[in-house]
Amino acid sequence: MELNGLLSALVTGVVIGALGRAIAPGRQPIGCLLTIAIGVVGAAVGTAVGVNLGAGFWLTVLLQV
């Protein structure tokens, strides 16, 4: 995975984690930072899968989400 892919996964993961926290308001069993970290890990896995499949940019973004 290239640096560009890692940065994309980081930004996408932070956004998805923050949106996930905003969609489920109220008291949650995990903290906000852990929610964002899970979003970052999910986006990194989506990036790795997209790169290994040879997917284009938009399909890789879709896999990240």
Residue pairs with C-beta under 8 A, 6 or more apart in sequence:
1 44
1 47
1 48
1 51
5 47
5 51
5 60
6 44
6 47
8 43
8 47
8 60
8 61
8 64
9 40
9 43
9 44
9 46
9 47
9 64
10 40
10 43
10 44
12 39
12 43
12 46
12 61
12 64
12 65
13 36
13 39
13 40
13 41
13 42
13 43
13 44
13 64
14 36
14 39
14 40
15 39
16 39
16 42
16 43
16 64
16 65
17 35
17 36
17 37
17 38
17 39
17 40
18 35
18 36
18 39
20 35
20 39
21 28
21 32
21 35
21 36
28 35
30 38
42 64
43 64
43 65
46 60
46 63
46 64
46 65
47 60
47 63
47 64
49 55
49 63
50 59
50 60
50 63
50 64
51 60
53 59
55 63
